[in-house]
Amino acid sequence: MKFDFDTWIDRRGTASFKWDANGTYYGRDDVIPMWVADMDFPCAPAVVDAVKRRAEHPIYGYGIRQQPYYDAVMGWLKRRHGFEVKQEHLAFAPPGVIYAMYVLLRIITEPGDKVMIPMPNYDPLFDMVQKSGRTLVETPLVWREGRFTFDFADLETKAANGVKALLLSSPHNPTGRVWTREELRTLADICLRHDIFMMVDEIHCDFVPKEHPHVTFGTLGEDVLKRSMICYSANKGFNLGGLGMATVVLADGVLRERFNGEMLAAQTRLDNIFGIEALIAAYNEGEEWLDAAIDYVSENKRHLERVLRERIPEIRMIPSEGTYLAWLDCGALGLRGKELEHFMVQKAGVAFCAGYEFGEAGECFVRINLACPRCILDEALRRIERAVKARRG
């Protein structure tokens, strides 16, 4: 293999949120963290080299996006996702995708307005709705033909009842669904019929295998593009979360001007200078590394499914079509919510994202991050197997 994903690199002592916060979050330092969505892989060599070159210049002042930055973003979206975005439609949110969505949500809605989200879902998406005084309207994902999908009848009914905005993660976090064009277009048509603005978090869109191609919202048609905000980032696909960047596509010029005004007012318009170099290198030179990382994680998924089926049948893996995340159904353990979280942390010594954080529908689930060397995954599985055997008695 050209790239080494098997060697574990010790991140402890590097101020790693994933590895150095175990004691704070879980009360013990020896858990294996498989929760927060960053990778335990070294970044693409081109990215590392670009950051090193910039670090050699001894002045780390404010940066500015120049044409090579825009060209890298537009070139990536066209080449990887078939989306020919206009440069004037681009906006940026250096703090990240969630901040971008939070800012626009406050622009397009008022306190008390209804905002709809398919559930379960990434908790900051519905947290921002509730904590900003908006009214959360949940529409459930349903299990149909071996995968989660939208309940379009429920969506239509609730959309007709005064919903102002829809928040969507695509690919879906936590289940790993990669929505089809038909699913997304049907969802968009419902929103257009009821004048609902669509806010789409596509932060995981780069990390999808070829057999489940991602369909970006930007390719669904001009009518959809004019009534949506689509958020991208190199942070997930290229493991650049510590550099905090987000690209936003906003075709509505008035909204884009207001959004940029909020970025200016909060002095959050400028990217990290290392992030600038990392993004350009990732999009221009990192595709081979990304494809190799996707292949490695896809094998991790197959390995996980086999081990669970053969040795820990109480836990079932929901098929993960994209992202490096998987949604594990632990219902047969007879544990829910915080009890399930306590069992995994204190009995097994493995820290997952607790399913209840994603909404009530996740009470019997945990979310696992599979972007790690296989030796880490195997050690986590050994720990879980021991804990489950002890629980069986």
N, C-alpha and C positions, 0 to 999 in steps of 0.2 A: 504494500500500500504506500502510495506517495506521501500521504499525510498520516501522522501517528496519532490515533485517537485512543489507543489502548493504554498508553502510559499514564498513570495517575500523577498529576502535578499537585503537590501539597499547597493549598491556598491558605492554610491557617497562618495567622500572623501577618496577613496582607490587608487587614481591614475589610475582609470579604463579608458582605452581608450574609451570604449563604453559609459560610463556614465559621465565622468568628462571632456570630450572634446566637449560637446554640445555647449557651448558658443563660443568656438573657431571656430568650424566647421559650426554652424548653426545660430550664432548670438543671441541665446536665450538658457537659461538653462532648460526650462520647457518642452522641447520636449521629447517624449518617443523614445528612440533609439532602432530601430529594424533593424539596418544596419549591423554593423561589425559582423563577424561570430565567436562569442563566446557565450557560454550559460550563462543564468542567473540562473543556477542550482548549488548547491554545488557539488563539485567533489565527486567521489566514496569514501565512508568511508575508504576503504583500502588505497587509495591514500593519503588522508588527514593524516591518521595515520602514513604512511611511511615517509611523509615529516616532520611531527612533530618529529618523532624519530631521523631523521637526523639532524634537527634543534637543538636538545638538545645537540649535540656535538658542543662545542664552537669554532671549527676551520672550516672555510669555504674556504679551499684552493682548488687547482686544483683537479679534479677528473680523474678517468680512467675507461673505460669500461672493466669489467671483464666477465668471462664466464657466470655468471647468467644473465647479460644484453643480451648477444647474445642468450642465451637459451630462454629468455622471448620473444625476437623478433621473432626468428624462430618458437617457439612453437605457438605464436599467429597467424602467417601467415599460419601455417599448420592447426591449429585447426579451425580458423575462416574463412579462405579463401581457404583451400585446396592446398596451395602453399608450397612445400617442397624446400625451398631455401637453397642453399649451403652457409655455413658461409663465405667462401672466396669470395663470390660474394657481400657481404655486404659492404657498405660504409656509412658514416654519415656526415650530414651537420647541426651542431648545430644552425646556424642562421635560418634554416627552409627550406621548400620545394622550395620556389621561389628562394632563393639564390643558392640552389643546381642546379636547372634547368638553372639559369643564367650562372653559372660557366661552366657547360657542354656545353651549347650553344656556348660559346666563344671558347671552345676547338674544337668542331666538325665543326664549320662554320667560314667563314671569312666575313668581312664587305662586304655588297652587296649581299651575298648569300640569296636565297629565303627560307623562313620558312613559312609553312602553318599551319593555325589554323582554326578549325570550329568556326563559329560565329553565335550568340553572345557568348562571353566567358569572363572568369574572367580577368579583365583588366591588372593585372600585367603580365600575360602571353604574351599578345601582346605588352605591354609597353616594356618588356625586348628585344623584337625583334627590335622594332623601335629605342629605345634609344641606342642600341649597334650597330646601323648602318646596321643591316640586313634588308632585304626587306620582308615586311609582305604580304603574300598571303592569302586572306580570302576565305574560302569555306563556303557557307551558310548551316545552319541547315534548314530543311524543315518540314512543318507541314503535317503529313500523318497519317491517321487512328487514330486521336485523340492524337497524341504525336509528339514531335520533333524527327527527326532522321537525319542521314547523307544523303547528296546528293551525292551518289556514282559516278554518271556520272560526276558531276562537279569535284569531288575529283580525278578521274582518269585522266581527261583532264588536270587539273592543275599539278598533280603529274608528268606527262610526260614532263613538261616544265621546268625541271631543279631545282625542289625543293630539298633541301638538308636535311630538318628536318621537322617533324610534332610535334606540341605541342598539347596535349589533356588533358582535365580534365575528370576524370572518377571516380565516378559519376560526371555528368555534373553540373558545376557551371556557370550560375545561374538557369537553368531550372529544376534541380532535376532529370533529366533522369538517370536511371541506365541502361547502355548499355547492350544488350544481347551478349552472346558469338558469335552468328552469325554476329551481327553488328561489333563487335570488330575484328573478324577473317577476315571479308571482308575488313575492313579498313587496317588491318595489311598486307593482301595479296597485296593490292594496293601499299603500301609502300615498301614491299619487291621487287615487280616487278620493281620498279623505284629507288631502292637503297636509300631509304629515312630512316634516323634514327628517331626512335620514342621516344619521351620524354613524359612520362605519369604522370600526377599529380593525385595521388589517395588519397589525404589527407582526403577526406570525405568518404572513402570506408568502414569504420567501422560502420558508422551511416546509415544503410539501414535495412528496415524491412525484415522479412523472406519471404514475398510474392514477393519481388523483389531482389533476391540474387545478390550480386556484383560478377562480374567475373574479377579477377585480370589479368592484362596483362601477368603476369608471368606464367600463366597456359595455354597459347595459343600455346605452343610448343617451342622447342629449337631454331628453326629458328627465331622466334620472339624475344625470350629472348636475343639472341646474337646481335640483332640490336635495342635494346631498353634500356632505363633507366626508372625504375619504382620507384616512390617516395611515401613513406608512412610516416605517423606521428600519434602519439597518441594525437596530439594537438586538433583535432576536435572531435573525438569520445569521448574523455575523458576530454575535456575542459581544456587542459594544454597549451593553446597558450602563456601564459606568461613565459613558461619555454623553449620555442624555440628549438625544436628538429625535426630532420628528418632522416629517414632511407632510404637509396638508394640501389637498387639492380642493379648492373652493372656486367653483365656476361663477357663482353669484358675486359680481363685483362689489355690490354694496356690503354684503356680509363680509367679504374678504377685506375690505377697507376697515370695517369696524373691528374685525379680528386683529388685523395688524396694528390698529390703534391701541387695542388692549395690550398687545405684546410690547408696544413702545411705552405705554404708560407704566407698565410693571418692570421695564428695563430687562425684558427676557427675550429680546429679539436676536441676540448674537450667539452663535454657536461656540462651543468649546473649540479652541484652536487645534487641539489634537483630534477632536471629532471631525473637523473639516477634512483633515488629511486622511483619517481612517475611512470616512464615508467614500471619498473619491477612490481610494485604493480598493475598497471592498467591491464597489459597484463596477469598477473598470477591470479589476484583476483577480477578483476573489471567487468567480463563479465555479471554477473547478474544485476549489476547496469546499464550497457550499454543497455541491453535488455529492462529494465524498462524505461529508458530515451527515447528510440526509441518508445516504446508503447505510452508514454505520448505525445510525439511530433506528433505521427501519429494521435492521437485524436485531438490535436490542429489543424492539417491540416483539418481534417473532420469538425471541428467546424468552422474554417475560411471559408471553402467552403460553408457551410450552411448559415452562416451569410451574406456573399456576395450575394449569390443567392436570399435570402429572403429579405434583407434590403438594399443592395448596389449593384444593378444589373449592374451599370455602370462599375464595376470592376469585372474581371473574373480571377479565379485562374487556372493557368495551372497545370494539375495533377502532383504532385511531388512524384516520386517513391522512392527517397532516399534523404539523407542529411536532415538537419533541416531547409532548405531554401525553399522558394516557389517564383515563378515567376508570378507576377500579371499583367494582361493585362488591362491597364487603357485607352485604345483607345477611348471608348465610352464617356469619360469625355471631349474629344475634346482638350486635352492638350498634349504637347510633350516636351521632353527634359527638359531644365531648368525651363520652365513654369510649368511642372508637378511637378518637385522637389519643386519649390517655393510654389505651392498650398499645397502639403503635409506637408511641414515644417511650413509655415507661416499661412495657413488657418486651417489645421487640427491639427498641433502640433505633428506630427509624423515624425520621420526621418527614411527613408528607404535608401537602396543603389539605387541611381538613375540609371534607366535602360540605359541611354545614356553612362554611364561609361563602359558598356559591349560591346559597338560598336553601329553602326548606327541602327542595327536591334532591339536595345532595347529602342528606343526613346519613345515608348508609354508604357513602362513597368517600374515597380519597383520590387526590390528583398526584400523580407521580411524574417527576422530571427524568427523562431517559437520556438526556444529553450528558452522558458520563461514560468513563471507561467501563468495559464489561466487568472488570474485577470489582468495581464498586457496586454495580447492580447485583452481582452474584453474592457479595457479602450481605447486602441488604436482604436478599431473598433467603439466605441461610438464617438470618436473624428472625425474619418473619415466620419461616417454617418452624423454627424451634418454639416460638411463642404460641403459634397456632396449635402445635402438637401438645404443648403443656395445657392449653385451654381445653383441648379435647379430653384430657385426663387419661 
